[in-house]
Amino acid sequence: MNLQDFLLMRHELLLVIFAAIILLAEIFTGENKNGIRNLSVILFSIITVAGFFPVPEGSLFGGMYKTDLLRVTVKNILNIGVLIVFIQSYSWLKFDENKNKISEYFTLLVSTLIGMNFMISSGDFLMFYLGLELATIPIAALAAYEIYKNRSAEAGVKLILSSALSSGVMLYGISMLYGATGSIYFDEVAPMVVKNAMIALSFIFFFAGMAFKISIVPFHLWTADVYEGAPINITSYLSVISKGAAVFILMIILFTVFRSIIFLWQEVIYVTAVLTMTIGNLFAIRQQNLKRFLAFSSISQAGFILLGVIGGNQIGMSSVIYYILVYIFSNLGAFGVVAAIANVTGKENIDDYNGLYLTNPKLSLTMMLALFSLAGIPPVAGFFGKFFLFIAAAQQGFYILVLIAVVNAIISLYYYLLVVKAMFLNKSENPIKYFKSDWMTRIGLLICILGIVAVGFASGIFEHLNFLSFGIN
């Protein structure tokens, strides 16, 4: 193995170097840690740009690690999302209770991204599982980042316990698959996956474990409590970056390893998609806390994403990746507004937003645009994202599922408009006072706005993803 081979792991190596530099900066920096914030944002911006340079396709470690243009594209999409999270965290990290743990924040966040990258590039179940755990354990520590708040510590405990349970269930399924096939390599397992009880049971356990990570009903019960208790920026990371990586690798494994039993997993996904969309929407209507509101919204969005997965084809994969890109800008835009207001006022409930447009019109318009995109209202990017997902399911004959999804999209429009109504129509005797966000917060929100508007009209993006999805292995 030479240096050229290691360059196949460019994304992972750059992130490891980033973590090492931040740790060294922690050692050589005095009591004032604010410089680490600037260094982290600048370094990660460079890494994000570097990810778009061409990289050869290939594999390492006997096929345990694979890279191709599609996987590199997904990693770049996640990098963009993480960069936005870094930018939106900038002002929050200057608070007195957080400024002594700045390096820990960035190191743990990048560590989870390294795990997700290895998971995305995995060629066997061992690399997949190691990446999954590396992505999970640091994020549990970040959920409990605000140790001075009981609900944050509770969120960390709930996340690590639910993750441990889901990992155990998943490992049991993988062990059954290994027992039935005698291999853990995706390429070797796929031809030996046949229609029998052992394979079917191994898939059920594997899918159940992954469903925990993606917050698919009925494995979603941890989501709202963890999202509410964790810091807002970590909540946004969980709802977008973590979910996006898990959905992609689930698609890869379903489309390759379990391709021969597509009839089974399509039935499972059909049922879980209906339950996830419907239950997520119904519970979102009842929420007053915006973090719980967006938690159930993200559960519902996971149900819509499954419409692309159930297609089991090229258009399904490209539509899911496209939707993840759209979802990153939309959800981070909404969470960015919530974080900006919470950092100044500490308010997180929908009623607190009554009359917000009169005092903070720019934040109100940004929130409205993000919610319209999540609801799928044209002409913003969220409409095109849902449209492609519906096409992917309809092409495989799942017309009733598409009809149910359309009904759920209408339901979601209702509760998203409740927030818009509070900001623009409801009156308040004590509205949130005018405040000016810091320049980093404004940059983060501007990136989200540009993404929401531009991605929907840039048809070449979906066509490029569709091309990359051809012949995935």
Wavefront OBJ file of the C-alpha trace (Angstrom):
o trace
v 0.000 0.000 0.000
v 1.462 3.349 -1.080
v 0.628 6.992 -0.562
v -1.599 7.036 -3.637
v -3.758 4.321 -2.091
v -4.199 6.287 1.113
v -5.344 9.288 -0.902
v -8.484 7.279 -1.656
v -9.386 8.087 1.963
v -8.908 11.817 1.365
v -12.049 12.899 3.212
v -11.272 10.816 6.291
v -7.588 11.798 6.381
v -8.379 15.504 6.122
v -10.831 15.216 9.002
v -8.270 13.370 11.142
v -5.733 16.130 10.422
v -8.393 18.699 11.342
v -9.018 16.988 14.703
v -5.270 16.800 15.403
v -4.785 20.517 14.652
v -7.673 21.480 16.942
v -6.232 19.350 19.766
v -2.810 20.984 19.291
v -4.452 24.407 19.280
v -6.080 23.513 22.604
v -2.659 22.730 24.070
v -0.948 25.897 22.878
v -3.849 28.271 23.468
v -4.172 30.019 26.796
v -7.364 30.687 28.683
v -8.895 32.495 25.724
v -10.227 29.738 23.457
v -12.135 31.991 21.071
v -9.422 31.681 18.443
v -10.238 27.976 18.116
v -13.692 28.900 16.779
v -12.161 30.931 13.960
v -9.547 28.278 13.229
v -12.167 25.511 13.119
v -14.487 27.314 10.704
v -11.612 28.308 8.399
v -10.050 24.831 8.375
v -13.345 23.087 7.766
v -14.194 25.506 4.960
v -10.918 24.494 3.286
v -11.724 20.798 3.806
v -15.194 21.270 2.309
v -13.759 22.921 -0.803
v -10.982 20.303 -1.083
v -13.588 17.549 -1.108
v -14.767 18.662 -4.556
v -11.409 18.069 -6.215
v -11.275 14.878 -8.324
v -10.364 11.668 -6.533
v -9.801 8.255 -8.150
v -12.172 5.373 -7.549
v -10.953 2.214 -5.854
v -10.943 0.071 -2.732
v -8.663 -0.569 0.237
v -8.076 -3.248 2.850
v -9.237 -6.118 0.680
v -12.516 -4.435 -0.215
v -13.452 -3.249 3.282
v -13.255 0.363 2.121
v -14.679 1.556 -1.221
v -14.814 4.935 -2.859
v -16.483 6.153 -6.025
v -17.956 9.382 -7.326
v -21.365 8.787 -5.726
v -19.942 8.148 -2.273
v -17.623 11.158 -2.596
v -20.623 13.304 -3.588
v -22.577 12.215 -0.511
v -19.578 13.010 1.707
v -19.342 16.463 0.131
v -23.037 17.064 0.772
v -22.568 16.113 4.431
v -19.502 18.383 4.641
v -21.620 21.316 3.464
v -24.157 20.557 6.186
v -21.489 20.269 8.886
v -19.928 23.553 7.769
v -23.295 25.260 8.224
v -23.577 23.684 11.700
v -20.082 25.008 12.541
v -21.072 28.503 11.425
v -24.363 28.409 13.339
v -22.542 27.223 16.477
v -20.130 30.157 16.431
v -22.100 32.582 18.592
v -23.418 29.859 20.941
v -19.882 28.729 21.773
v -18.895 32.172 23.074
v -21.191 31.821 26.088
v -19.289 31.562 29.374
v -20.539 28.043 30.085
v -19.292 26.780 26.695
v -16.123 28.714 25.926
v -13.868 26.338 27.894
v -15.076 23.337 25.864
v -14.779 24.717 22.352
v -12.088 22.323 21.148
v -14.004 19.344 22.560
v -17.089 20.441 20.633
v -15.361 20.591 17.257
v -13.278 17.453 17.850
v -16.287 15.354 18.824
v -18.360 16.690 15.928
v -15.639 15.885 13.399
v -15.112 12.454 14.983
v -18.725 11.535 14.277
v -18.319 12.743 10.691
v -15.243 10.542 10.278
v -17.347 7.581 11.410
v -20.096 8.469 8.945
v -17.581 8.696 6.109
v -16.190 5.254 6.898
v -19.736 3.938 7.110
v -20.580 5.413 3.702
v -17.461 3.858 2.145
v -17.820 0.491 3.858
v -17.499 -2.623 1.734
v -18.252 -5.087 4.487
v -20.271 -5.232 7.678
v -17.213 -4.834 9.939
v -16.228 -1.484 8.458
v -19.886 -0.490 8.415
v -20.324 -1.261 12.109
v -17.061 0.417 13.178
v -18.061 3.548 11.277
v -21.534 3.454 12.782
v -20.229 3.287 16.342
v -17.624 5.973 15.717
v -20.449 8.166 14.460
v -22.734 7.399 17.411
v -20.652 7.576 20.586
v -19.273 11.140 20.141
v -22.717 12.485 19.239
v -24.077 11.069 22.498
v -21.402 13.050 24.353
v -22.404 16.158 22.398
v -26.077 15.645 23.269
v -24.994 15.942 26.921
v -22.699 18.885 26.136
v -24.616 21.311 28.345
v -23.830 19.402 31.526
v -25.221 22.235 33.633
v -28.701 21.392 32.294
v -30.452 18.242 33.492
v -32.334 17.763 30.241
v -29.080 17.775 28.262
v -27.585 15.051 30.456
v -30.847 13.123 30.117
v -30.663 13.460 26.322
v -27.145 12.040 26.279
v -28.132 9.069 28.427
v -31.231 8.321 26.351
v -29.273 8.547 23.120
v -26.459 6.239 24.232
v -28.858 3.664 25.695
v -31.134 3.604 22.654
v -28.073 3.437 20.384
v -26.654 0.534 22.373
v -29.950 -1.327 22.092
v -30.245 -0.678 18.360
v -26.616 -1.705 17.798
v -27.223 -4.966 19.660
v -30.292 -5.712 17.556
v -28.415 -4.892 14.370
v -25.387 -7.003 15.317
v -27.669 -9.937 15.988
v -29.055 -9.601 12.474
v -25.552 -9.311 10.979
v -24.398 -12.393 12.901
v -27.349 -14.366 11.522
v -26.479 -13.175 8.019
v -22.870 -14.262 8.543
v -24.056 -17.635 9.804
v -26.190 -18.099 6.686
v -23.597 -16.926 4.147
v -20.186 -17.381 5.786
v -18.974 -13.881 4.843
v -19.299 -10.253 5.902
v -18.243 -8.683 2.587
v -21.126 -7.099 0.705
v -19.994 -8.457 -2.668
v -19.672 -12.009 -1.320
v -22.858 -11.992 0.748
v -25.140 -10.669 -2.028
v -25.083 -13.798 -4.284
v -25.802 -16.042 -1.284
v -28.830 -14.123 -0.032
v -31.774 -16.347 -0.902
v -35.377 -16.635 0.145
v -35.342 -18.496 3.486
v -36.304 -17.893 7.100
v -32.743 -17.214 8.336
v -32.072 -14.520 5.737
v -35.483 -12.937 6.281
v -34.975 -12.809 10.036
v -31.464 -11.396 9.684
v -32.835 -8.632 7.464
v -35.610 -7.795 9.958
v -33.103 -7.402 12.803
v -30.706 -5.410 10.638
v -33.440 -3.079 9.421
v -34.762 -2.601 12.964
v -31.319 -1.480 14.104
v -31.004 0.978 11.237
v -34.563 2.216 11.818
v -33.469 3.424 15.275
v -30.755 5.563 13.675
v -33.117 7.072 11.103
v -36.068 7.517 13.533
v -38.444 5.302 11.586
v -41.710 4.398 13.361
v -42.004 2.375 15.599
v -38.318 2.883 16.488
v -38.622 6.640 16.925
v -39.563 7.037 20.589
v -36.172 8.409 21.660
v -36.135 11.176 19.054
v -38.270 13.952 20.534
v -36.773 13.708 24.043
v -33.189 13.701 22.759
v -33.833 16.540 20.300
v -35.436 18.676 23.006
v -32.695 18.066 25.566
v -29.654 18.380 23.311
v -28.214 21.788 22.336
v -30.000 23.185 19.292
v -26.964 22.871 17.023
v -26.511 19.218 17.977
v -30.216 18.622 17.420
v -29.899 20.018 13.907
v -26.844 17.807 13.317
v -28.748 14.723 14.463
v -31.769 15.521 12.332
v -29.843 16.142 9.119
v -26.250 14.886 8.938
v -26.619 11.716 10.995
v -29.885 10.778 9.301
v -28.545 11.487 5.817
v -25.520 9.210 6.244
v -27.636 6.395 7.731
v -30.204 6.580 4.920
v -27.522 6.414 2.238
v -25.741 3.342 3.596
v -29.099 1.654 4.197
v -29.882 2.184 0.508
v -26.512 0.786 -0.552
v -27.015 -2.365 1.517
v -30.630 -2.858 0.415
v -29.842 -2.309 -3.266
v -26.800 -4.617 -3.247
v -26.718 -7.132 -0.390
v -30.490 -7.679 -0.104
v -31.358 -7.133 -3.766
v -32.578 -10.723 -4.223
v -35.217 -10.343 -1.473
v -36.505 -6.979 -2.666
v -40.062 -8.306 -2.404
v -39.582 -8.620 1.371
v -37.965 -5.312 2.183
v -40.311 -3.385 -0.080
v -43.233 -4.657 2.017
v -41.458 -3.701 5.236
v -40.606 -0.235 3.939
v -44.140 0.242 2.614
v -45.642 -0.260 6.076
v -42.985 1.723 7.947
v -43.172 4.607 5.452
v -46.928 4.966 5.977
v -46.578 4.770 9.764
v -43.617 7.156 9.864
v -45.219 9.844 7.727
v -48.577 9.644 9.471
v -47.491 9.369 13.105
v -44.761 11.969 12.656
v -47.294 14.428 11.251
v -49.996 13.759 13.845
v -47.612 14.240 16.753
v -46.023 17.336 15.201
v -49.425 19.059 15.252
v -49.562 18.708 19.043
v -46.146 20.235 19.789
v -45.484 23.675 21.243
v -41.734 23.395 21.774
v -40.058 24.073 18.439
v -37.318 21.506 18.980
v -39.897 18.777 19.584
v -41.922 20.188 16.699
v -38.965 19.852 14.333
v -38.168 16.432 15.821
v -41.527 15.012 14.746
v -41.189 16.910 11.494
v -37.895 15.083 10.881
v -39.598 11.771 11.665
v -42.221 12.583 9.051
v -39.511 13.566 6.568
v -37.864 10.168 7.113
v -41.117 8.594 5.984
v -41.028 10.622 2.763
v -37.402 9.621 2.176
v -38.462 5.969 2.308
v -40.504 6.570 -0.867
v -37.234 6.841 -2.745
v -35.741 3.835 -0.990
v -38.706 1.587 -1.787
v -38.174 2.132 -5.510
v -35.007 0.055 -5.334
v -33.651 1.594 -8.527
v -31.431 4.334 -9.928
v -34.064 7.071 -9.840
v -34.884 6.133 -6.244
v -31.281 6.489 -5.087
v -30.712 9.783 -6.896
v -33.997 11.225 -5.579
v -33.062 10.313 -1.992
v -29.612 11.903 -2.253
v -31.129 14.996 -3.864
v -33.719 15.203 -1.082
v -30.988 14.899 1.561
v -29.240 17.896 -0.027
v -32.478 19.897 -0.026
v -33.303 18.752 3.509
v -29.920 19.950 4.788
v -30.544 23.530 3.659
v -34.209 23.532 4.719
v -33.868 21.986 8.159
v -30.669 23.836 9.054
v -32.372 27.051 7.979
v -35.239 26.406 10.399
v -32.935 25.313 13.211
v -30.680 28.301 12.521
v -33.537 30.715 13.205
v -34.547 28.788 16.345
v -30.926 28.865 17.564
v -30.507 32.584 16.827
v -33.624 33.453 18.833
v -32.900 31.001 21.664
v -29.330 32.295 22.062
v -30.636 35.825 22.655
v -33.955 35.258 24.425
v -33.959 31.616 25.563
v -37.425 31.173 24.016
v -38.212 27.991 22.082
v -42.032 27.730 21.983
v -44.249 28.486 19.005
v -46.343 30.972 21.036
v -43.179 32.956 21.708
v -42.992 33.673 17.975
v -46.306 35.569 17.944
v -45.759 38.884 16.168
v -42.151 38.048 15.311
v -42.459 39.558 11.813
v -43.112 43.033 13.235
v -39.894 43.024 15.262
v -37.597 40.666 13.306
v -38.838 40.489 9.694
v -35.680 38.949 8.208
v -35.651 36.028 10.617
v -39.381 35.526 10.045
v -38.942 35.392 6.273
v -36.037 32.962 6.600
v -38.102 30.691 8.840
v -41.058 30.875 6.467
v -38.875 29.934 3.484
v -37.378 26.970 5.357
v -40.784 25.713 6.490
v -42.225 26.121 2.978
v -39.363 23.996 1.665
v -39.956 21.316 4.309
v -43.652 21.336 3.404
v -42.876 21.018 -0.310
v -44.482 24.249 -1.496
v -43.373 25.330 -4.991
v -41.154 26.855 -6.234
v -38.620 26.235 -3.432
v -36.309 23.217 -3.485
v -38.406 21.109 -1.112
v -41.164 20.845 -3.739
v -38.791 19.340 -6.294
v -37.313 17.018 -3.678
v -40.706 15.555 -2.782
v -41.732 15.461 -6.450
v -38.761 13.250 -7.364
v -39.458 10.962 -4.381
v -43.079 10.553 -5.503
v -41.927 9.752 -9.051
v -39.494 7.098 -7.758
v -42.284 5.308 -5.869
v -44.864 5.731 -8.641
v -42.533 4.230 -11.253
v -42.566 0.982 -9.263
v -46.359 0.949 -9.077
v -46.786 2.169 -5.473
v -49.634 4.508 -6.365
v -51.537 4.086 -3.102
v -48.362 4.843 -1.142
v -47.857 8.000 -3.201
v -51.475 8.998 -2.521
v -50.933 8.512 1.226
v -47.741 10.571 0.973
v -49.611 13.404 -0.772
v -52.254 13.394 1.985
v -49.488 13.535 4.592
v -47.813 16.374 2.716
v -51.077 18.319 3.015
v -51.231 17.549 6.752
v -47.640 18.723 7.180
v -48.505 21.936 5.372
v -51.071 22.653 8.101
v -48.686 22.466 11.027
v -45.870 24.265 9.223
v -48.315 27.079 8.518
v -49.131 27.249 12.246
v -45.632 28.605 12.827
v -45.955 30.984 9.871
v -49.311 32.165 11.225
v -47.770 32.820 14.638
v -45.009 34.959 13.122
v -47.048 36.930 10.599
v -50.669 37.030 11.808
v -50.833 36.445 15.553
v -50.485 39.448 17.799
v -48.548 39.594 21.042
v -48.388 42.166 23.793
v -44.826 41.149 24.527
v -43.221 40.021 21.244
v -39.581 39.088 20.935
v -37.710 42.371 20.779
v -35.638 43.352 17.789
v -32.079 42.104 17.868
v -29.284 41.897 15.340
v -27.671 38.500 14.858
v -23.887 38.263 14.679
v -22.309 38.072 11.230
v -21.565 34.316 11.415
v -25.214 33.529 12.128
v -26.237 35.673 9.171
v -23.756 33.883 6.910
v -25.125 30.479 7.972
v -28.710 31.535 7.308
v -27.746 33.107 3.984
v -26.164 29.846 2.818
v -29.383 28.011 3.732
v -31.538 30.550 1.874
v -29.374 30.321 -1.247
v -29.485 26.526 -1.078
v -33.271 26.421 -0.683
v -33.782 28.713 -3.664
v -30.961 27.651 -5.984
v -30.975 23.845 -5.633
v -34.587 23.614 -6.778
v -33.887 25.452 -10.030
v -30.519 23.846 -10.754
v -31.856 20.841 -12.658
v -28.325 19.730 -13.446
v -27.818 18.675 -9.843
v -30.458 15.941 -10.002
v -29.298 14.844 -13.443
v -25.725 14.570 -12.151
v -26.851 12.503 -9.157
v -28.917 10.292 -11.437
v -25.839 9.693 -13.592
v -23.685 8.856 -10.557
v -26.326 6.442 -9.240
v -26.122 4.286 -12.334
v -24.526 0.911 -11.645
v -23.809 1.529 -7.943
v -21.957 -1.390 -6.353
l 1 2 3 4 5 6 7 8 9 10 11 12 13 14 15 16 17 18 19 20 21 22 23 24 25 26 27 28 29 30 31 32 33 34 35 36 37 38 39 40 41 42 43 44 45 46 47 48 49 50 51 52 53 54 55 56 57 58 59 60 61 62 63 64 65 66 67 68 69 70 71 72 73 74 75 76 77 78 79 80 81 82 83 84 85 86 87 88 89 90 91 92 93 94 95 96 97 98 99 100 101 102 103 104 105 106 107 108 109 110 111 112 113 114 115 116 117 118 119 120 121 122 123 124 125 126 127 128 129 130 131 132 133 134 135 136 137 138 139 140 141 142 143 144 145 146 147 148 149 150 151 152 153 154 155 156 157 158 159 160 161 162 163 164 165 166 167 168 169 170 171 172 173 174 175 176 177 178 179 180 181 182 183 184 185 186 187 188 189 190 191 192 193 194 195 196 197 198 199 200 201 202 203 204 205 206 207 208 209 210 211 212 213 214 215 216 217 218 219 220 221 222 223 224 225 226 227 228 229 230 231 232 233 234 235 236 237 238 239 240 241 242 243 244 245 246 247 248 249 250 251 252 253 254 255 256 257 258 259 260 261 262 263 264 265 266 267 268 269 270 271 272 273 274 275 276 277 278 279 280 281 282 283 284 285 286 287 288 289 290 291 292 293 294 295 296 297 298 299 300 301 302 303 304 305 306 307 308 309 310 311 312 313 314 315 316 317 318 319 320 321 322 323 324 325 326 327 328 329 330 331 332 333 334 335 336 337 338 339 340 341 342 343 344 345 346 347 348 349 350 351 352 353 354 355 356 357 358 359 360 361 362 363 364 365 366 367 368 369 370 371 372 373 374 375 376 377 378 379 380 381 382 383 384 385 386 387 388 389 390 391 392 393 394 395 396 397 398 399 400 401 402 403 404 405 406 407 408 409 410 411 412 413 414 415 416 417 418 419 420 421 422 423 424 425 426 427 428 429 430 431 432 433 434 435 436 437 438 439 440 441 442 443 444 445 446 447 448 449 450 451 452 453 454 455 456 457 458 459 460 461 462 463 464 465 466 467 468 469 470 471 472 473
